Amino acid sequence: MRKKLKTSSTGRKCMFPDCTNHLSIYNHEEYCHIHRDQVSDSQKIKPAYHHVI
Ligand SMILES: [Zn+2]
């Protein structure tokens, strides 16, 4: 039995502006590992904190 790994097309680059990092075919994200964290972090919807009295 052979498992077929799902791979993305080669030659993709990170979607982050000015980033020239190539994405691995095993990386199905739009961003490289560096910017993936940054983007997900900044796009996180931060819950509004309310001070409970
Ligand atoms: Zn990047």
mmCIF file of the protein (N, C-alpha, C, O) and its ligand, coordinates in Angstrom:
data_MODEL
# 
_entry.id   MODEL 
# 
loop_
_entity.id 
_entity.type 
_entity.pdbx_number_of_molecules 
1 polymer     1 
2 non-polymer 1 
# 
_entity_poly.entity_id                      1 
_entity_poly.type                           'polypeptide(L)' 
_entity_poly.nstd_linkage                   no 
_entity_poly.nstd_monomer                   no 
_entity_poly.pdbx_seq_one_letter_code       MRKKLKTSSTGRKCMFPDCTNHLSIYNHEEYCHIHRDQVSDSQKIKPAYHHVI 
_entity_poly.pdbx_seq_one_letter_code_can   MRKKLKTSSTGRKCMFPDCTNHLSIYNHEEYCHIHRDQVSDSQKIKPAYHHVI 
_entity_poly.pdbx_strand_id                 A 
# 
loop_
_entity_poly_seq.entity_id 
_entity_poly_seq.num 
_entity_poly_seq.mon_id 
_entity_poly_seq.hetero 
1 1  MET n 
1 2  ARG n 
1 3  LYS n 
1 4  LYS n 
1 5  LEU n 
1 6  LYS n 
1 7  THR n 
1 8  SER n 
1 9  SER n 
1 10 THR n 
1 11 GLY n 
1 12 ARG n 
1 13 LYS n 
1 14 CYS n 
1 15 MET n 
1 16 PHE n 
1 17 PRO n 
1 18 ASP n 
1 19 CYS n 
1 20 THR n 
1 21 ASN n 
1 22 HIS n 
1 23 LEU n 
1 24 SER n 
1 25 ILE n 
1 26 TYR n 
1 27 ASN n 
1 28 HIS n 
1 29 GLU n 
1 30 GLU n 
1 31 TYR n 
1 32 CYS n 
1 33 HIS n 
1 34 ILE n 
1 35 HIS n 
1 36 ARG n 
1 37 ASP n 
1 38 GLN n 
1 39 VAL n 
1 40 SER n 
1 41 ASP n 
1 42 SER n 
1 43 GLN n 
1 44 LYS n 
1 45 ILE n 
1 46 LYS n 
1 47 PRO n 
1 48 ALA n 
1 49 TYR n 
1 50 HIS n 
1 51 HIS n 
1 52 VAL n 
1 53 ILE n 
# 
loop_
_struct_asym.id 
_struct_asym.entity_id 
A 1 
B 2 
# 
loop_
_chem_comp.id 
_chem_comp.type 
_chem_comp.mon_nstd_flag 
ALA 'L-peptide linking' y 
ARG 'L-peptide linking' y 
ASN 'L-peptide linking' y 
ASP 'L-peptide linking' y 
CYS 'L-peptide linking' y 
GLN 'L-peptide linking' y 
GLU 'L-peptide linking' y 
GLY 'peptide linking'   y 
HIS 'L-peptide linking' y 
ILE 'L-peptide linking' y 
LEU 'L-peptide linking' y 
LYS 'L-peptide linking' y 
MET 'L-peptide linking' y 
PHE 'L-peptide linking' y 
PRO 'L-peptide linking' y 
SER 'L-peptide linking' y 
THR 'L-peptide linking' y 
TYR 'L-peptide linking' y 
VAL 'L-peptide linking' y 
ZN  non-polymer         . 
# 
_pdbx_entity_nonpoly.entity_id   2 
_pdbx_entity_nonpoly.name        ? 
_pdbx_entity_nonpoly.comp_id     ZN 
# 
_pdbx_nonpoly_scheme.asym_id         B 
_pdbx_nonpoly_scheme.entity_id       2 
_pdbx_nonpoly_scheme.mon_id          ZN 
_pdbx_nonpoly_scheme.ndb_seq_num     1 
_pdbx_nonpoly_scheme.pdb_seq_num     101 
_pdbx_nonpoly_scheme.auth_seq_num    101 
_pdbx_nonpoly_scheme.pdb_mon_id      ZN 
_pdbx_nonpoly_scheme.auth_mon_id     ZN 
_pdbx_nonpoly_scheme.pdb_strand_id   A 
_pdbx_nonpoly_scheme.pdb_ins_code    . 
# 
loop_
_atom_site.group_PDB 
_atom_site.id 
_atom_site.type_symbol 
_atom_site.label_atom_id 
_atom_site.label_alt_id 
_atom_site.label_comp_id 
_atom_site.label_asym_id 
_atom_site.label_entity_id 
_atom_site.label_seq_id 
_atom_site.pdbx_PDB_ins_code 
_atom_site.Cartn_x 
_atom_site.Cartn_y 
_atom_site.Cartn_z 
_atom_site.occupancy 
_atom_site.B_iso_or_equiv 
_atom_site.pdbx_formal_charge 
_atom_site.auth_seq_id 
_atom_site.auth_comp_id 
_atom_site.auth_asym_id 
_atom_site.auth_atom_id 
_atom_site.pdbx_PDB_model_num 
ATOM   1   N  N  . MET A 1 1  ? 0.849   -1.198 0.000  1.00 0.00 ? 1   MET A N  1 
ATOM   2   C  CA . MET A 1 1  ? 0.000   0.000  0.000  1.00 0.00 ? 1   MET A CA 1 
ATOM   3   C  C  . MET A 1 1  ? 0.877   1.237  0.000  1.00 0.00 ? 1   MET A C  1 
ATOM   4   O  O  . MET A 1 1  ? 1.855   1.335  0.741  1.00 0.00 ? 1   MET A O  1 
ATOM   5   N  N  . ARG A 1 2  ? 0.520   2.124  -0.803 1.00 0.00 ? 2   ARG A N  1 
ATOM   6   C  CA . ARG A 1 2  ? 1.312   3.354  -0.885 1.00 0.00 ? 2   ARG A CA 1 
ATOM   7   C  C  . ARG A 1 2  ? 0.428   4.541  -0.570 1.00 0.00 ? 2   ARG A C  1 
ATOM   8   O  O  . ARG A 1 2  ? -0.623  4.756  -1.174 1.00 0.00 ? 2   ARG A O  1 
ATOM   9   N  N  . LYS A 1 3  ? 0.893   5.290  0.389  1.00 0.00 ? 3   LYS A N  1 
ATOM   10  C  CA . LYS A 1 3  ? 0.140   6.487  0.746  1.00 0.00 ? 3   LYS A CA 1 
ATOM   11  C  C  . LYS A 1 3  ? 0.490   7.608  -0.207 1.00 0.00 ? 3   LYS A C  1 
ATOM   12  O  O  . LYS A 1 3  ? 1.659   7.860  -0.498 1.00 0.00 ? 3   LYS A O  1 
ATOM   13  N  N  . LYS A 1 4  ? -0.518  8.257  -0.675 1.00 0.00 ? 4   LYS A N  1 
ATOM   14  C  CA . LYS A 1 4  ? -0.262  9.373  -1.578 1.00 0.00 ? 4   LYS A CA 1 
ATOM   15  C  C  . LYS A 1 4  ? -0.294  10.660 -0.773 1.00 0.00 ? 4   LYS A C  1 
ATOM   16  O  O  . LYS A 1 4  ? -1.317  11.053 -0.212 1.00 0.00 ? 4   LYS A O  1 
ATOM   17  N  N  . LEU A 1 5  ? 0.841   11.285 -0.739 1.00 0.00 ? 5   LEU A N  1 
ATOM   18  C  CA . LEU A 1 5  ? 0.903   12.546 -0.009 1.00 0.00 ? 5   LEU A CA 1 
ATOM   19  C  C  . LEU A 1 5  ? 0.336   13.659 -0.863 1.00 0.00 ? 5   LEU A C  1 
ATOM   20  O  O  . LEU A 1 5  ? 0.632   13.784 -2.051 1.00 0.00 ? 5   LEU A O  1 
ATOM   21  N  N  . LYS A 1 6  ? -0.470  14.442 -0.231 1.00 0.00 ? 6   LYS A N  1 
ATOM   22  C  CA . LYS A 1 6  ? -1.008  15.591 -0.962 1.00 0.00 ? 6   LYS A CA 1 
ATOM   23  C  C  . LYS A 1 6  ? 0.030   16.700 -0.958 1.00 0.00 ? 6   LYS A C  1 
ATOM   24  O  O  . LYS A 1 6  ? 0.454   17.171 0.097  1.00 0.00 ? 6   LYS A O  1 
ATOM   25  N  N  . THR A 1 7  ? 0.412   17.090 -2.102 1.00 0.00 ? 7   THR A N  1 
ATOM   26  C  CA . THR A 1 7  ? 1.425   18.138 -2.178 1.00 0.00 ? 7   THR A CA 1 
ATOM   27  C  C  . THR A 1 7  ? 0.897   19.307 -2.995 1.00 0.00 ? 7   THR A C  1 
ATOM   28  O  O  . THR A 1 7  ? 0.052   19.153 -3.876 1.00 0.00 ? 7   THR A O  1 
ATOM   29  N  N  . SER A 1 8  ? 1.411   20.447 -2.680 1.00 0.00 ? 8   SER A N  1 
ATOM   30  C  CA . SER A 1 8  ? 1.042   21.619 -3.453 1.00 0.00 ? 8   SER A CA 1 
ATOM   31  C  C  . SER A 1 8  ? 2.026   21.771 -4.600 1.00 0.00 ? 8   SER A C  1 
ATOM   32  O  O  . SER A 1 8  ? 3.088   21.149 -4.614 1.00 0.00 ? 8   SER A O  1 
ATOM   33  N  N  . SER A 1 9  ? 1.668   22.578 -5.527 1.00 0.00 ? 9   SER A N  1 
ATOM   34  C  CA . SER A 1 9  ? 2.535   22.761 -6.679 1.00 0.00 ? 9   SER A CA 1 
ATOM   35  C  C  . SER A 1 9  ? 3.843   23.427 -6.256 1.00 0.00 ? 9   SER A C  1 
ATOM   36  O  O  . SER A 1 9  ? 3.908   24.153 -5.265 1.00 0.00 ? 9   SER A O  1 
ATOM   37  N  N  . THR A 1 10 ? 4.847   23.159 -7.021 1.00 0.00 ? 10  THR A N  1 
ATOM   38  C  CA . THR A 1 10 ? 6.147   23.713 -6.682 1.00 0.00 ? 10  THR A CA 1 
ATOM   39  C  C  . THR A 1 10 ? 6.268   25.149 -7.185 1.00 0.00 ? 10  THR A C  1 
ATOM   40  O  O  . THR A 1 10 ? 5.478   25.617 -8.005 1.00 0.00 ? 10  THR A O  1 
ATOM   41  N  N  . GLY A 1 11 ? 7.264   25.812 -6.675 1.00 0.00 ? 11  GLY A N  1 
ATOM   42  C  CA . GLY A 1 11 ? 7.547   27.158 -7.158 1.00 0.00 ? 11  GLY A CA 1 
ATOM   43  C  C  . GLY A 1 11 ? 6.677   28.224 -6.548 1.00 0.00 ? 11  GLY A C  1 
ATOM   44  O  O  . GLY A 1 11 ? 6.643   29.358 -7.027 1.00 0.00 ? 11  GLY A O  1 
ATOM   45  N  N  . ARG A 1 12 ? 5.977   27.871 -5.502 1.00 0.00 ? 12  ARG A N  1 
ATOM   46  C  CA . ARG A 1 12 ? 5.166   28.899 -4.862 1.00 0.00 ? 12  ARG A CA 1 
ATOM   47  C  C  . ARG A 1 12 ? 6.031   29.704 -3.915 1.00 0.00 ? 12  ARG A C  1 
ATOM   48  O  O  . ARG A 1 12 ? 6.997   29.208 -3.335 1.00 0.00 ? 12  ARG A O  1 
ATOM   49  N  N  . LYS A 1 13 ? 5.659   30.937 -3.783 1.00 0.00 ? 13  LYS A N  1 
ATOM   50  C  CA . LYS A 1 13 ? 6.388   31.806 -2.859 1.00 0.00 ? 13  LYS A CA 1 
ATOM   51  C  C  . LYS A 1 13 ? 5.447   32.307 -1.793 1.00 0.00 ? 13  LYS A C  1 
ATOM   52  O  O  . LYS A 1 13 ? 4.224   32.296 -1.935 1.00 0.00 ? 13  LYS A O  1 
ATOM   53  N  N  . CYS A 1 14 ? 6.062   32.739 -0.734 1.00 0.00 ? 14  CYS A N  1 
ATOM   54  C  CA . CYS A 1 14 ? 5.302   33.296 0.371  1.00 0.00 ? 14  CYS A CA 1 
ATOM   55  C  C  . CYS A 1 14 ? 4.509   34.511 -0.104 1.00 0.00 ? 14  CYS A C  1 
ATOM   56  O  O  . CYS A 1 14 ? 5.008   35.335 -0.871 1.00 0.00 ? 14  CYS A O  1 
ATOM   57  N  N  . MET A 1 15 ? 3.278   34.606 0.362  1.00 0.00 ? 15  MET A N  1 
ATOM   58  C  CA . MET A 1 15 ? 2.409   35.693 -0.075 1.00 0.00 ? 15  MET A CA 1 
ATOM   59  C  C  . MET A 1 15 ? 2.742   37.003 0.620  1.00 0.00 ? 15  MET A C  1 
ATOM   60  O  O  . MET A 1 15 ? 2.250   38.065 0.241  1.00 0.00 ? 15  MET A O  1 
ATOM   61  N  N  . PHE A 1 16 ? 3.572   36.913 1.626  1.00 0.00 ? 16  PHE A N  1 
ATOM   62  C  CA . PHE A 1 16 ? 3.912   38.117 2.368  1.00 0.00 ? 16  PHE A CA 1 
ATOM   63  C  C  . PHE A 1 16 ? 4.671   39.071 1.462  1.00 0.00 ? 16  PHE A C  1 
ATOM   64  O  O  . PHE A 1 16 ? 5.586   38.658 0.749  1.00 0.00 ? 16  PHE A O  1 
ATOM   65  N  N  . PRO A 1 17 ? 4.293   40.359 1.484  1.00 0.00 ? 17  PRO A N  1 
ATOM   66  C  CA . PRO A 1 17 ? 4.951   41.348 0.632  1.00 0.00 ? 17  PRO A CA 1 
ATOM   67  C  C  . PRO A 1 17 ? 6.452   41.353 0.848  1.00 0.00 ? 17  PRO A C  1 
ATOM   68  O  O  . PRO A 1 17 ? 6.932   41.374 1.982  1.00 0.00 ? 17  PRO A O  1 
ATOM   69  N  N  . ASP A 1 18 ? 7.182   41.333 -0.247 1.00 0.00 ? 18  ASP A N  1 
ATOM   70  C  CA . ASP A 1 18 ? 8.646   41.420 -0.229 1.00 0.00 ? 18  ASP A CA 1 
ATOM   71  C  C  . ASP A 1 18 ? 9.310   40.159 0.315  1.00 0.00 ? 18  ASP A C  1 
ATOM   72  O  O  . ASP A 1 18 ? 10.531  40.121 0.465  1.00 0.00 ? 18  ASP A O  1 
ATOM   73  N  N  . CYS A 1 19 ? 8.552   39.168 0.599  1.00 0.00 ? 19  CYS A N  1 
ATOM   74  C  CA . CYS A 1 19 ? 9.160   37.926 1.065  1.00 0.00 ? 19  CYS A CA 1 
ATOM   75  C  C  . CYS A 1 19 ? 9.408   37.033 -0.138 1.00 0.00 ? 19  CYS A C  1 
ATOM   76  O  O  . CYS A 1 19 ? 8.510   36.794 -0.946 1.00 0.00 ? 19  CYS A O  1 
ATOM   77  N  N  . THR A 1 20 ? 10.617  36.551 -0.247 1.00 0.00 ? 20  THR A N  1 
ATOM   78  C  CA . THR A 1 20 ? 10.966  35.720 -1.401 1.00 0.00 ? 20  THR A CA 1 
ATOM   79  C  C  . THR A 1 20 ? 11.166  34.266 -1.007 1.00 0.00 ? 20  THR A C  1 
ATOM   80  O  O  . THR A 1 20 ? 11.702  33.466 -1.773 1.00 0.00 ? 20  THR A O  1 
ATOM   81  N  N  . ASN A 1 21 ? 10.733  33.945 0.180  1.00 0.00 ? 21  ASN A N  1 
ATOM   82  C  CA . ASN A 1 21 ? 10.879  32.564 0.624  1.00 0.00 ? 21  ASN A CA 1 
ATOM   83  C  C  . ASN A 1 21 ? 10.004  31.640 -0.215 1.00 0.00 ? 21  ASN A C  1 
ATOM   84  O  O  . ASN A 1 21 ? 8.830   31.917 -0.460 1.00 0.00 ? 21  ASN A O  1 
ATOM   85  N  N  . HIS A 1 22 ? 10.593  30.556 -0.639 1.00 0.00 ? 22  HIS A N  1 
ATOM   86  C  CA . HIS A 1 22 ? 9.810   29.575 -1.381 1.00 0.00 ? 22  HIS A CA 1 
ATOM   87  C  C  . HIS A 1 22 ? 9.094   28.666 -0.408 1.00 0.00 ? 22  HIS A C  1 
ATOM   88  O  O  . HIS A 1 22 ? 9.599   28.339 0.666  1.00 0.00 ? 22  HIS A O  1 
ATOM   89  N  N  . LEU A 1 23 ? 7.930   28.276 -0.804 1.00 0.00 ? 23  LEU A N  1 
ATOM   90  C  CA . LEU A 1 23 ? 7.156   27.393 0.047  1.00 0.00 ? 23  LEU A CA 1 
ATOM   91  C  C  . LEU A 1 23 ? 7.425   25.950 -0.348 1.00 0.00 ? 23  LEU A C  1 
ATOM   92  O  O  . LEU A 1 23 ? 7.533   25.607 -1.526 1.00 0.00 ? 23  LEU A O  1 
ATOM   93  N  N  . SER A 1 24 ? 7.526   25.141 0.653  1.00 0.00 ? 24  SER A N  1 
ATOM   94  C  CA . SER A 1 24 ? 7.690   23.721 0.403  1.00 0.00 ? 24  SER A CA 1 
ATOM   95  C  C  . SER A 1 24 ? 6.425   23.162 -0.223 1.00 0.00 ? 24  SER A C  1 
ATOM   96  O  O  . SER A 1 24 ? 5.329   23.683 -0.011 1.00 0.00 ? 24  SER A O  1 
ATOM   97  N  N  . ILE A 1 25 ? 6.588   22.093 -0.998 1.00 0.00 ? 25  ILE A N  1 
ATOM   98  C  CA . ILE A 1 25 ? 5.393   21.495 -1.594 1.00 0.00 ? 25  ILE A CA 1 
ATOM   99  C  C  . ILE A 1 25 ? 4.530   20.875 -0.512 1.00 0.00 ? 25  ILE A C  1 
ATOM   100 O  O  . ILE A 1 25 ? 3.349   20.598 -0.719 1.00 0.00 ? 25  ILE A O  1 
ATOM   101 N  N  . TYR A 1 26 ? 5.129   20.667 0.628  1.00 0.00 ? 26  TYR A N  1 
ATOM   102 C  CA . TYR A 1 26 ? 4.363   20.095 1.750  1.00 0.00 ? 26  TYR A CA 1 
ATOM   103 C  C  . TYR A 1 26 ? 3.741   21.182 2.596  1.00 0.00 ? 26  TYR A C  1 
ATOM   104 O  O  . TYR A 1 26 ? 2.979   20.902 3.521  1.00 0.00 ? 26  TYR A O  1 
ATOM   105 N  N  . ASN A 1 27 ? 4.065   22.420 2.279  1.00 0.00 ? 27  ASN A N  1 
ATOM   106 C  CA . ASN A 1 27 ? 3.482   23.538 3.003  1.00 0.00 ? 27  ASN A CA 1 
ATOM   107 C  C  . ASN A 1 27 ? 2.274   24.030 2.220  1.00 0.00 ? 27  ASN A C  1 
ATOM   108 O  O  . ASN A 1 27 ? 2.415   24.597 1.136  1.00 0.00 ? 27  ASN A O  1 
ATOM   109 N  N  . HIS A 1 28 ? 1.116   23.816 2.761  1.00 0.00 ? 28  HIS A N  1 
ATOM   110 C  CA . HIS A 1 28 ? -0.093  24.195 2.052  1.00 0.00 ? 28  HIS A CA 1 
ATOM   111 C  C  . HIS A 1 28 ? -0.580  25.571 2.465  1.00 0.00 ? 28  HIS A C  1 
ATOM   112 O  O  . HIS A 1 28 ? -1.677  25.998 2.106  1.00 0.00 ? 28  HIS A O  1 
ATOM   113 N  N  . GLU A 1 29 ? 0.254   26.246 3.219  1.00 0.00 ? 29  GLU A N  1 
ATOM   114 C  CA . GLU A 1 29 ? -0.132  27.584 3.652  1.00 0.00 ? 29  GLU A CA 1 
ATOM   115 C  C  . GLU A 1 29 ? 0.227   28.576 2.550  1.00 0.00 ? 29  GLU A C  1 
ATOM   116 O  O  . GLU A 1 29 ? 0.939   28.249 1.600  1.00 0.00 ? 29  GLU A O  1 
ATOM   117 N  N  . GLU A 1 30 ? -0.279  29.776 2.701  1.00 0.00 ? 30  GLU A N  1 
ATOM   118 C  CA . GLU A 1 30 ? 0.022   30.814 1.730  1.00 0.00 ? 30  GLU A CA 1 
ATOM   119 C  C  . GLU A 1 30 ? 1.317   31.517 2.084  1.00 0.00 ? 30  GLU A C  1 
ATOM   120 O  O  . GLU A 1 30 ? 1.900   32.231 1.268  1.00 0.00 ? 30  GLU A O  1 
ATOM   121 N  N  . TYR A 1 31 ? 1.752   31.307 3.300  1.00 0.00 ? 31  TYR A N  1 
ATOM   122 C  CA . TYR A 1 31 ? 2.928   32.021 3.779  1.00 0.00 ? 31  TYR A CA 1 
ATOM   123 C  C  . TYR A 1 31 ? 3.998   31.037 4.235  1.00 0.00 ? 31  TYR A C  1 
ATOM   124 O  O  . TYR A 1 31 ? 3.724   29.877 4.542  1.00 0.00 ? 31  TYR A O  1 
ATOM   125 N  N  . CYS A 1 32 ? 5.219   31.540 4.267  1.00 0.00 ? 32  CYS A N  1 
ATOM   126 C  CA . CYS A 1 32 ? 6.297   30.729 4.779  1.00 0.00 ? 32  CYS A CA 1 
ATOM   127 C  C  . CYS A 1 32 ? 6.139   30.606 6.294  1.00 0.00 ? 32  CYS A C  1 
ATOM   128 O  O  . CYS A 1 32 ? 5.301   31.266 6.907  1.00 0.00 ? 32  CYS A O  1 
ATOM   129 N  N  . HIS A 1 33 ? 6.955   29.755 6.868  1.00 0.00 ? 33  HIS A N  1 
ATOM   130 C  CA . HIS A 1 33 ? 6.766   29.477 8.292  1.00 0.00 ? 33  HIS A CA 1 
ATOM   131 C  C  . HIS A 1 33 ? 7.023   30.709 9.134  1.00 0.00 ? 33  HIS A C  1 
ATOM   132 O  O  . HIS A 1 33 ? 6.503   30.834 10.242 1.00 0.00 ? 33  HIS A O  1 
ATOM   133 N  N  . ILE A 1 34 ? 7.825   31.617 8.608  1.00 0.00 ? 34  ILE A N  1 
ATOM   134 C  CA . ILE A 1 34 ? 8.116   32.836 9.374  1.00 0.00 ? 34  ILE A CA 1 
ATOM   135 C  C  . ILE A 1 34 ? 6.890   33.728 9.423  1.00 0.00 ? 34  ILE A C  1 
ATOM   136 O  O  . ILE A 1 34 ? 6.475   34.184 10.488 1.00 0.00 ? 34  ILE A O  1 
ATOM   137 N  N  . HIS A 1 35 ? 6.321   33.968 8.261  1.00 0.00 ? 35  HIS A N  1 
ATOM   138 C  CA . HIS A 1 35 ? 5.211   34.916 8.199  1.00 0.00 ? 35  HIS A CA 1 
ATOM   139 C  C  . HIS A 1 35 ? 3.881   34.280 8.560  1.00 0.00 ? 35  HIS A C  1 
ATOM   140 O  O  . HIS A 1 35 ? 2.918   34.974 8.887  1.00 0.00 ? 35  HIS A O  1 
ATOM   141 N  N  . ARG A 1 36 ? 3.834   32.979 8.499  1.00 0.00 ? 36  ARG A N  1 
ATOM   142 C  CA . ARG A 1 36 ? 2.584   32.327 8.852  1.00 0.00 ? 36  ARG A CA 1 
ATOM   143 C  C  . ARG A 1 36 ? 2.204   32.676 10.293 1.00 0.00 ? 36  ARG A C  1 
ATOM   144 O  O  . ARG A 1 36 ? 1.044   32.935 10.614 1.00 0.00 ? 36  ARG A O  1 
ATOM   145 N  N  . ASP A 1 37 ? 3.219   32.672 11.133 1.00 0.00 ? 37  ASP A N  1 
ATOM   146 C  CA . ASP A 1 37 ? 2.961   33.015 12.533 1.00 0.00 ? 37  ASP A CA 1 
ATOM   147 C  C  . ASP A 1 37 ? 2.548   34.470 12.658 1.00 0.00 ? 37  ASP A C  1 
ATOM   148 O  O  . ASP A 1 37 ? 1.621   34.804 13.396 1.00 0.00 ? 37  ASP A O  1 
ATOM   149 N  N  . GLN A 1 38 ? 3.247   35.332 11.928 1.00 0.00 ? 38  GLN A N  1 
ATOM   150 C  CA . GLN A 1 38 ? 2.942   36.756 12.038 1.00 0.00 ? 38  GLN A CA 1 
ATOM   151 C  C  . GLN A 1 38 ? 1.547   37.052 11.526 1.00 0.00 ? 38  GLN A C  1 
ATOM   152 O  O  . GLN A 1 38 ? 0.794   37.802 12.147 1.00 0.00 ? 38  GLN A O  1 
ATOM   153 N  N  . VAL A 1 39 ? 1.208   36.465 10.402 1.00 0.00 ? 39  VAL A N  1 
ATOM   154 C  CA . VAL A 1 39 ? -0.093  36.757 9.807  1.00 0.00 ? 39  VAL A CA 1 
ATOM   155 C  C  . VAL A 1 39 ? -1.209  36.221 10.675 1.00 0.00 ? 39  VAL A C  1 
ATOM   156 O  O  . VAL A 1 39 ? -2.187  36.916 10.948 1.00 0.00 ? 39  VAL A O  1 
ATOM   157 N  N  . SER A 1 40 ? -1.060  34.999 11.101 1.00 0.00 ? 40  SER A N  1 
ATOM   158 C  CA . SER A 1 40 ? -2.118  34.418 11.926 1.00 0.00 ? 40  SER A CA 1 
ATOM   159 C  C  . SER A 1 40 ? -2.239  35.186 13.233 1.00 0.00 ? 40  SER A C  1 
ATOM   160 O  O  . SER A 1 40 ? -3.314  35.285 13.824 1.00 0.00 ? 40  SER A O  1 
ATOM   161 N  N  . ASP A 1 41 ? -1.121  35.719 13.660 1.00 0.00 ? 41  ASP A N  1 
ATOM   162 C  CA . ASP A 1 41 ? -1.143  36.450 14.910 1.00 0.00 ? 41  ASP A CA 1 
ATOM   163 C  C  . ASP A 1 41 ? -1.876  37.774 14.754 1.00 0.00 ? 41  ASP A C  1 
ATOM   164 O  O  . ASP A 1 41 ? -2.689  38.152 15.596 1.00 0.00 ? 41  ASP A O  1 
ATOM   165 N  N  . SER A 1 42 ? -1.575  38.475 13.660 1.00 0.00 ? 42  SER A N  1 
ATOM   166 C  CA . SER A 1 42 ? -2.175  39.790 13.483 1.00 0.00 ? 42  SER A CA 1 
ATOM   167 C  C  . SER A 1 42 ? -3.626  39.676 13.033 1.00 0.00 ? 42  SER A C  1 
ATOM   168 O  O  . SER A 1 42 ? -4.423  40.594 13.228 1.00 0.00 ? 42  SER A O  1 
ATOM   169 N  N  . GLN A 1 43 ? -3.960  38.534 12.425 1.00 0.00 ? 43  GLN A N  1 
ATOM   170 C  CA . GLN A 1 43 ? -5.330  38.378 11.950 1.00 0.00 ? 43  GLN A CA 1 
ATOM   171 C  C  . GLN A 1 43 ? -6.228  37.755 13.001 1.00 0.00 ? 43  GLN A C  1 
ATOM   172 O  O  . GLN A 1 43 ? -7.436  37.604 12.814 1.00 0.00 ? 43  GLN A O  1 
ATOM   173 N  N  . LYS A 1 44 ? -5.619  37.409 14.083 1.00 0.00 ? 44  LYS A N  1 
ATOM   174 C  CA . LYS A 1 44 ? -6.417  36.831 15.155 1.00 0.00 ? 44  LYS A CA 1 
ATOM   175 C  C  . LYS A 1 44 ? -7.397  37.868 15.672 1.00 0.00 ? 44  LYS A C  1 
ATOM   176 O  O  . LYS A 1 44 ? -7.043  39.020 15.922 1.00 0.00 ? 44  LYS A O  1 
ATOM   177 N  N  . ILE A 1 45 ? -8.600  37.442 15.821 1.00 0.00 ? 45  ILE A N  1 
ATOM   178 C  CA . ILE A 1 45 ? -9.592  38.348 16.382 1.00 0.00 ? 45  ILE A CA 1 
ATOM   179 C  C  . ILE A 1 45 ? -9.468  38.301 17.895 1.00 0.00 ? 45  ILE A C  1 
ATOM   180 O  O  . ILE A 1 45 ? -9.798  37.326 18.570 1.00 0.00 ? 45  ILE A O  1 
ATOM   181 N  N  . LYS A 1 46 ? -8.983  39.395 18.357 1.00 0.00 ? 46  LYS A N  1 
ATOM   182 C  CA . LYS A 1 46 ? -8.787  39.420 19.795 1.00 0.00 ? 46  LYS A CA 1 
ATOM   183 C  C  . LYS A 1 46 ? -10.111 39.709 20.501 1.00 0.00 ? 46  LYS A C  1 
ATOM   184 O  O  . LYS A 1 46 ? -10.811 40.663 20.161 1.00 0.00 ? 46  LYS A O  1 
ATOM   185 N  N  . PRO A 1 47 ? -10.426 38.922 21.430 1.00 0.00 ? 47  PRO A N  1 
ATOM   186 C  CA . PRO A 1 47 ? -11.657 39.163 22.175 1.00 0.00 ? 47  PRO A CA 1 
ATOM   187 C  C  . PRO A 1 47 ? -11.559 40.454 22.963 1.00 0.00 ? 47  PRO A C  1 
ATOM   188 O  O  . PRO A 1 47 ? -10.525 40.776 23.550 1.00 0.00 ? 47  PRO A O  1 
ATOM   189 N  N  . ALA A 1 48 ? -12.622 41.152 22.960 1.00 0.00 ? 48  ALA A N  1 
ATOM   190 C  CA . ALA A 1 48 ? -12.632 42.408 23.696 1.00 0.00 ? 48  ALA A CA 1 
ATOM   191 C  C  . ALA A 1 48 ? -12.666 42.115 25.187 1.00 0.00 ? 48  ALA A C  1 
ATOM   192 O  O  . ALA A 1 48 ? -13.551 41.444 25.719 1.00 0.00 ? 48  ALA A O  1 
ATOM   193 N  N  . TYR A 1 49 ? -11.682 42.644 25.797 1.00 0.00 ? 49  TYR A N  1 
ATOM   194 C  CA . TYR A 1 49 ? -11.633 42.407 27.237 1.00 0.00 ? 49  TYR A CA 1 
ATOM   195 C  C  . TYR A 1 49 ? -12.397 43.510 27.973 1.00 0.00 ? 49  TYR A C  1 
ATOM   196 O  O  . TYR A 1 49 ? -12.178 44.704 27.766 1.00 0.00 ? 49  TYR A O  1 
ATOM   197 N  N  . HIS A 1 50 ? -13.255 43.077 28.795 1.00 0.00 ? 50  HIS A N  1 
ATOM   198 C  CA . HIS A 1 50 ? -14.009 44.043 29.584 1.00 0.00 ? 50  HIS A CA 1 
ATOM   199 C  C  . HIS A 1 50 ? -13.637 43.863 31.039 1.00 0.00 ? 50  HIS A C  1 
ATOM   200 O  O  . HIS A 1 50 ? -13.516 42.755 31.563 1.00 0.00 ? 50  HIS A O  1 
ATOM   201 N  N  . HIS A 1 51 ? -13.470 44.957 31.628 1.00 0.00 ? 51  HIS A N  1 
ATOM   202 C  CA . HIS A 1 51 ? -13.168 44.875 33.049 1.00 0.00 ? 51  HIS A CA 1 
ATOM   203 C  C  . HIS A 1 51 ? -14.450 44.550 33.815 1.00 0.00 ? 51  HIS A C  1 
ATOM   204 O  O  . HIS A 1 51 ? -15.437 45.286 33.795 1.00 0.00 ? 51  HIS A O  1 
ATOM   205 N  N  . VAL A 1 52 ? -14.378 43.471 34.448 1.00 0.00 ? 52  VAL A N  1 
ATOM   206 C  CA . VAL A 1 52 ? -15.550 43.098 35.227 1.00 0.00 ? 52  VAL A CA 1 
ATOM   207 C  C  . VAL A 1 52 ? -15.440 43.690 36.627 1.00 0.00 ? 52  VAL A C  1 
ATOM   208 O  O  . VAL A 1 52 ? -14.490 43.448 37.372 1.00 0.00 ? 52  VAL A O  1 
ATOM   209 N  N  . ILE A 1 53 ? -16.414 44.439 36.925 1.00 0.00 ? 53  ILE A N  1 
ATOM   210 C  CA . ILE A 1 53 ? -16.403 45.065 38.251 1.00 0.00 ? 53  ILE A CA 1 
ATOM   211 C  C  . ILE A 1 53 ? -17.090 44.152 39.269 1.00 0.00 ? 53  ILE A C  1 
ATOM   212 O  O  . ILE A 1 53 ? -17.184 44.500 40.446 1.00 0.00 ? 53  ILE A O  1 
HETATM 213 ZN ZN . ZN  B 2 .  ? 7.399   34.855 4.160  1.00 0.00 2 101 ZN  A ZN 1 
# 
